[in-house]
Amino acid sequence: MSNGEQAVARLYQAWFTGAILRTIVQRGSGTAADLVRRIFRRQRLATFLPGLRKLGLDHLPAAVAAAQYHYLSNQLGGVRVEYIYESDRKAWIRYPPPRWIWAGTAICAVPSEVSAAMLRGWHAENGLSLGNLRLGFVCTKQTVDGDDALEGYFCEYDHALAPEERLRFAHGETAPLFDPAAAPRLPDDDWPVERRQRAGRNYAMEYIRTMLTEALDVMGPREAKHLIGGAAYLVGLQFYDECRRLLGRDGNDAESFAAFFRGIAQGQGDDAAVERSGADIVITQQGWRLARGLSPPHQRAAEIWNELWRGCLAAHDPTLRWRLRWISAENGGRFEWRMMPSRGSAEAVRS
């Protein structure tokens, strides 16, 4: 993964976690759980069946295919994960610490129902996607409950499951030991290093894409801007230094931030042009890879996304202002950002 891709993945991972934590704190665990369930449901609908085919798993028994999918796809995303085959109708998946989704100390603040919502939106519904209503998921451990991992197994029953039966909790059961040598592997010819690294960046981007869509659908633009955009701003403040070090950027002037932003754009598969306009710096971007497949309104999503860069700029130099202008929705969107010295700042006085 290039340094730019690493910076993008780091920022977006932190933003996703921060947005869920902010929703928990300000709107309660029920609202956060509903948002998480919807996010993972949308991801499942968009990526599960195509992913099975890409990974070459669509010929396997349902329980095995589902477990191997979560093992391989999460591994590509940089998530620690284990897979244990027990039978064609029972296969385990285990997410040991450190958890990707609740990184660092965030795991101390995530309620059980929010963690379970991830399983409700995806793992428990894999059978529904496969057209096999006998397939369900049994959760045996949750890290947020004080267990040593998030763990469970896909099980194919002898009868069709009602919707409420697709996720079951069985805390007395424990997964067999993981044997890496027995786990599936991606063929190197089909998955060279560059493709694997790009998949890690795309993994984090997919979380943001689906979160923006669901937050706008469920909360509306104003509430989504407050919760999801507010988290983006704080994450930009907190993670700017780390990400600019990844990009090898230093300096405290406006040009330095423009170079950082262009590196981020390239890291997420876009490009940004930078030019001077008097005392201002104007940055334009044609296309928006993050928004591929994102349902309208793109402009509302862009306004929330822009809070991440406002936070980064505030950490870089709080005397600079940052204004986004949405130019066009064609060809994935066209944006213009104008970076301006605040009135009374040294740069404004010089100009």
C-alpha positions as CSV (number, residue, x, y, z in Angstrom):
1,M,0.0,0.0,0.0
2,S,1.4,3.4,-1.0
3,N,1.8,6.1,1.7
4,G,-1.1,7.9,0.3
5,E,-3.3,4.8,0.4
6,Q,-2.2,4.2,4.0
7,A,-3.1,7.7,5.0
8,V,-6.6,7.4,3.3
9,A,-7.2,4.1,5.0
10,R,-6.1,5.5,8.4
11,L,-8.3,8.6,8.2
12,Y,-11.4,6.7,7.0
13,Q,-11.1,3.9,9.5
14,A,-10.8,6.5,12.3
15,W,-13.7,8.5,10.9
16,F,-16.0,5.5,10.8
17,T,-15.2,4.5,14.4
18,G,-15.5,8.1,15.6
19,A,-18.8,8.6,13.8
20,I,-20.3,5.5,15.5
21,L,-19.0,6.6,18.9
22,R,-20.3,10.1,18.5
23,T,-23.8,8.7,17.6
24,I,-23.7,6.4,20.7
25,V,-22.8,9.4,22.9
26,Q,-25.2,11.9,21.5
27,R,-28.1,9.8,20.3
28,G,-27.9,6.6,22.3
29,S,-26.9,3.0,21.5
30,G,-30.3,2.2,19.9
31,T,-29.8,4.8,17.2
32,A,-26.2,3.8,16.7
33,A,-27.1,0.1,16.5
34,D,-29.7,0.9,13.8
35,L,-27.2,2.8,11.8
36,V,-24.6,0.1,12.1
37,R,-27.1,-2.6,11.1
38,R,-28.1,-0.5,8.0
39,I,-24.5,0.1,7.0
40,F,-23.6,-3.6,7.1
41,R,-26.8,-4.6,5.4
42,R,-26.0,-2.2,2.5
43,Q,-22.4,-3.5,2.3
44,R,-23.7,-7.1,2.2
45,L,-26.2,-6.3,-0.6
46,A,-23.5,-4.5,-2.6
47,T,-20.5,-6.7,-2.1
48,F,-21.2,-10.2,-0.8
49,L,-22.3,-12.1,-3.9
50,P,-19.9,-10.3,-6.3
51,G,-17.2,-10.9,-3.7
52,L,-17.9,-14.6,-3.5
53,R,-17.3,-14.8,-7.3
54,K,-14.2,-12.7,-7.2
55,L,-12.7,-14.9,-4.5
56,G,-13.7,-18.1,-6.2
57,L,-16.0,-19.3,-3.3
58,D,-19.4,-19.4,-5.0
59,H,-19.2,-23.2,-5.6
60,L,-18.7,-24.1,-1.9
61,P,-21.4,-25.2,0.6
62,A,-23.3,-22.2,2.0
63,A,-21.8,-22.2,5.6
64,V,-18.3,-22.7,4.3
65,A,-18.6,-20.1,1.5
66,A,-19.9,-17.5,4.0
67,A,-17.1,-18.1,6.5
68,Q,-14.4,-18.2,3.9
69,Y,-15.7,-15.0,2.4
70,H,-15.5,-13.2,5.8
71,Y,-12.0,-14.6,6.4
72,L,-10.5,-13.6,3.0
73,S,-12.3,-10.3,2.5
74,N,-11.6,-9.0,6.0
75,Q,-8.0,-10.2,5.7
76,L,-7.6,-8.1,2.5
77,G,-8.9,-5.1,4.5
78,G,-6.2,-5.5,7.1
79,V,-8.5,-7.0,9.7
80,R,-7.2,-9.8,12.0
81,V,-9.5,-12.8,11.4
82,E,-9.4,-16.6,11.7
83,Y,-11.4,-19.4,10.0
84,I,-12.0,-22.9,11.2
85,Y,-13.8,-25.6,9.2
86,E,-15.8,-28.0,11.2
87,S,-18.1,-29.5,8.5
88,D,-19.8,-28.6,5.3
89,R,-22.7,-27.3,7.4
90,K,-20.7,-25.6,10.2
91,A,-17.7,-23.2,9.8
92,W,-16.3,-20.8,12.3
93,I,-15.1,-17.2,12.0
94,R,-13.2,-15.4,14.7
95,Y,-12.0,-11.8,15.0
96,P,-9.3,-11.6,17.6
97,P,-7.9,-8.3,19.1
98,P,-6.9,-5.8,18.2
99,R,-10.2,-5.1,16.5
100,W,-10.1,-3.0,13.3
101,I,-13.5,-1.5,13.6
102,W,-13.3,-0.5,17.3
103,A,-9.6,0.5,17.2
104,G,-7.6,1.5,20.3
105,T,-9.5,2.5,23.4
106,A,-12.8,2.9,21.4
107,I,-13.6,-0.7,22.2
108,C,-14.2,0.3,25.8
109,A,-17.2,2.5,24.7
110,V,-19.1,0.2,22.3
111,P,-22.3,-1.3,23.8
112,S,-23.1,-4.9,23.1
113,E,-26.1,-4.1,20.9
114,V,-24.0,-2.0,18.6
115,S,-21.5,-4.8,18.1
116,A,-24.3,-7.3,17.5
117,A,-25.9,-4.9,14.9
118,M,-23.0,-5.6,12.6
119,L,-23.9,-9.3,12.8
120,R,-27.6,-8.6,12.2
121,G,-26.9,-6.6,9.1
122,W,-24.5,-9.0,7.5
123,H,-23.5,-12.4,9.0
124,A,-27.1,-13.3,10.0
125,E,-28.3,-12.4,6.5
126,N,-25.8,-14.3,4.3
127,G,-28.3,-17.1,3.9
128,L,-30.8,-14.6,2.6
129,S,-28.4,-13.3,0.0
130,L,-27.6,-16.9,-1.0
131,G,-31.2,-17.9,-1.3
132,N,-30.6,-20.4,1.5
133,L,-33.0,-19.7,4.3
134,R,-31.6,-22.6,6.4
135,L,-28.3,-20.7,6.9
136,G,-27.8,-18.7,10.1
137,F,-25.1,-17.3,12.3
138,V,-24.4,-18.3,16.0
139,C,-22.4,-15.7,18.0
140,T,-20.4,-17.3,20.8
141,K,-18.3,-14.3,21.9
142,Q,-18.2,-10.5,21.7
143,T,-15.1,-8.6,22.5
144,V,-17.1,-5.6,23.7
145,D,-18.7,-7.9,26.3
146,G,-15.3,-8.7,27.8
147,D,-14.6,-11.8,25.7
148,D,-11.3,-12.5,24.1
149,A,-12.7,-12.1,20.5
150,L,-15.7,-11.6,18.4
151,E,-16.5,-15.2,17.5
152,G,-19.2,-17.4,16.0
153,Y,-20.1,-19.9,13.3
154,F,-22.2,-20.2,10.3
155,C,-24.6,-23.1,10.6
156,E,-26.9,-24.7,8.0
157,Y,-30.0,-26.1,9.8
158,D,-32.5,-28.7,8.6
159,H,-35.3,-26.2,8.3
160,A,-35.9,-22.6,7.1
161,L,-35.2,-20.0,9.7
162,A,-37.5,-17.2,10.6
163,P,-35.9,-13.7,10.5
164,E,-35.5,-13.6,14.2
165,E,-33.8,-17.0,14.2
166,R,-31.0,-16.1,11.8
167,L,-28.8,-14.7,14.6
168,R,-28.5,-16.7,17.8
169,F,-26.2,-16.2,20.8
170,A,-24.6,-19.2,22.5
171,H,-22.0,-18.0,25.0
172,G,-21.1,-21.4,26.3
173,E,-19.5,-22.6,23.0
174,T,-15.9,-22.0,22.0
175,A,-14.3,-22.2,18.6
176,P,-11.7,-24.9,17.9
177,L,-8.1,-23.7,17.6
178,F,-7.2,-21.9,14.4
179,D,-4.7,-23.6,12.1
180,P,-3.3,-21.1,9.5
181,A,-2.0,-23.9,7.4
182,A,-5.5,-25.3,7.0
183,A,-7.1,-21.9,6.1
184,P,-7.9,-20.9,2.5
185,R,-5.4,-18.7,0.7
186,L,-5.8,-16.3,-2.2
187,P,-3.9,-17.3,-5.4
188,D,-0.8,-15.0,-5.8
189,D,-1.3,-14.9,-9.6
190,D,-4.8,-13.4,-9.2
191,W,-4.0,-11.3,-6.2
192,P,-0.6,-9.7,-6.6
193,V,0.8,-7.4,-3.9
194,E,-0.5,-4.2,-5.5
195,R,-4.0,-5.5,-5.8
196,R,-4.0,-6.7,-2.2
197,Q,-2.8,-3.3,-1.0
198,R,-5.4,-1.4,-3.0
199,A,-8.0,-3.7,-1.5
200,G,-7.0,-2.5,2.0
201,R,-7.7,1.1,1.0
202,N,-10.9,0.3,-0.7
203,Y,-12.1,-1.6,2.4
204,A,-11.9,1.5,4.5
205,M,-13.5,3.6,1.7
206,E,-16.4,1.3,1.5
207,Y,-17.3,1.9,5.1
208,I,-17.4,5.6,4.5
209,R,-19.4,5.3,1.3
210,T,-22.1,3.2,3.0
211,M,-22.1,5.2,6.2
212,L,-22.7,8.5,4.2
213,T,-25.6,6.9,2.3
214,E,-27.3,5.4,5.3
215,A,-26.8,8.5,7.5
216,L,-28.3,10.8,5.0
217,D,-31.2,8.3,4.4
218,V,-32.0,7.7,8.1
219,M,-31.0,11.0,9.7
220,G,-31.4,13.6,7.0
221,P,-28.8,16.1,6.0
222,R,-28.9,18.3,9.1
223,E,-28.5,15.5,11.6
224,A,-26.0,13.7,9.5
225,K,-23.9,16.8,9.2
226,H,-24.0,17.2,13.0
227,L,-23.1,13.7,13.9
228,I,-21.1,12.3,11.0
229,G,-19.6,15.6,9.8
230,G,-18.8,16.5,13.4
231,A,-16.9,13.3,13.9
232,A,-15.1,13.9,10.6
233,Y,-13.9,17.3,11.8
234,L,-12.6,15.9,15.1
235,V,-10.9,13.0,13.3
236,G,-9.2,15.5,10.9
237,L,-7.9,17.4,13.9
238,Q,-6.6,14.3,15.7
239,F,-5.1,12.4,12.8
240,Y,-3.7,15.1,10.5
241,D,-0.2,14.9,11.9
242,E,0.0,11.2,11.6
243,C,-1.3,11.2,8.0
244,R,1.0,14.0,6.8
245,R,3.9,12.1,8.3
246,L,2.8,9.1,6.3
247,L,2.8,11.3,3.2
248,G,6.2,12.7,4.1
249,R,4.9,16.2,4.2
250,D,6.1,19.0,6.4
251,G,6.0,22.8,6.4
252,N,3.3,25.1,7.9
253,D,2.3,27.2,4.9
254,A,-0.7,27.0,2.7
255,E,1.2,25.3,-0.1
256,S,2.2,22.5,2.2
257,F,-1.4,21.8,3.0
258,A,-2.3,21.9,-0.6
259,A,0.4,19.3,-1.3
260,F,-0.9,17.1,1.5
261,F,-4.5,17.3,0.2
262,R,-3.3,16.4,-3.3
263,G,-1.4,13.4,-1.9
264,I,-4.6,12.3,-0.2
265,A,-6.6,12.7,-3.4
266,Q,-4.1,10.5,-5.3
267,G,-4.2,8.0,-2.4
268,Q,-7.9,7.5,-2.9
269,G,-7.7,7.2,-6.7
270,D,-8.5,10.8,-7.6
271,D,-6.4,13.7,-8.7
272,A,-6.4,17.4,-7.6
273,A,-5.0,20.4,-9.4
274,V,-3.5,23.2,-7.4
275,E,-3.1,26.8,-8.5
276,R,-2.7,30.3,-6.9
277,S,-5.4,33.0,-7.2
278,G,-4.0,36.1,-5.5
279,A,-3.6,35.4,-1.8
280,D,-5.8,32.2,-2.1
281,I,-5.0,28.7,-3.2
282,V,-7.6,27.0,-5.4
283,I,-7.8,23.2,-5.5
284,T,-10.0,21.5,-8.1
285,Q,-10.9,17.8,-8.4
286,Q,-12.8,16.1,-11.2
287,G,-14.4,12.8,-10.2
288,W,-14.9,11.4,-6.7
289,R,-14.0,7.7,-6.4
290,L,-15.5,7.6,-2.9
291,A,-18.9,8.3,-4.3
292,R,-19.0,5.5,-6.9
293,G,-22.3,3.7,-6.3
294,L,-23.4,6.3,-3.8
295,S,-27.0,7.2,-4.1
296,P,-27.9,11.0,-4.5
297,P,-27.6,13.6,-3.2
298,H,-23.9,13.6,-3.7
299,Q,-23.6,17.2,-2.8
300,R,-24.9,16.6,0.8
301,A,-22.5,13.7,1.2
302,A,-19.6,16.0,-0.1
303,E,-20.5,18.6,2.5
304,I,-20.2,16.1,5.3
305,W,-17.0,14.6,3.8
306,N,-15.5,18.1,3.5
307,E,-15.6,18.4,7.4
308,L,-12.7,15.9,7.4
309,W,-10.5,18.3,5.4
310,R,-11.7,21.3,7.5
311,G,-10.4,19.5,10.5
312,C,-7.1,18.6,8.9
313,L,-6.6,22.3,7.9
314,A,-7.5,23.5,11.4
315,A,-4.8,21.3,12.8
316,H,-2.3,22.5,10.1
317,D,-3.0,26.2,10.5
318,P,-6.1,27.6,12.3
319,T,-5.6,31.0,10.6
320,L,-6.5,29.5,7.1
321,R,-10.1,29.2,5.9
322,W,-11.4,26.4,3.7
323,R,-14.4,26.7,1.5
324,L,-15.9,24.0,-0.7
325,R,-17.8,24.8,-3.9
326,W,-19.8,22.0,-5.7
327,I,-19.4,22.7,-9.4
328,S,-21.1,19.8,-11.1
329,A,-22.4,16.3,-10.5
330,E,-21.4,15.0,-13.9
331,N,-18.8,12.3,-14.2
332,G,-18.7,11.6,-10.5
333,G,-18.7,15.2,-9.4
334,R,-16.5,18.3,-9.7
335,F,-15.3,20.2,-6.7
336,E,-13.4,23.4,-6.0
337,W,-11.8,24.2,-2.7
338,R,-10.5,27.7,-1.9
339,M,-8.0,28.1,0.9
340,M,-7.8,31.6,2.1
341,P,-5.9,33.5,4.9
342,S,-8.2,34.8,7.6
343,R,-8.5,38.5,7.9
344,G,-5.9,39.8,10.2
345,S,-3.5,36.9,9.7
346,A,0.1,37.5,8.8
347,E,-0.4,36.2,5.3
348,A,-3.5,38.4,4.7
349,V,-1.5,41.5,5.9
350,R,1.4,40.6,3.6
351,S,-0.9,40.2,0.6
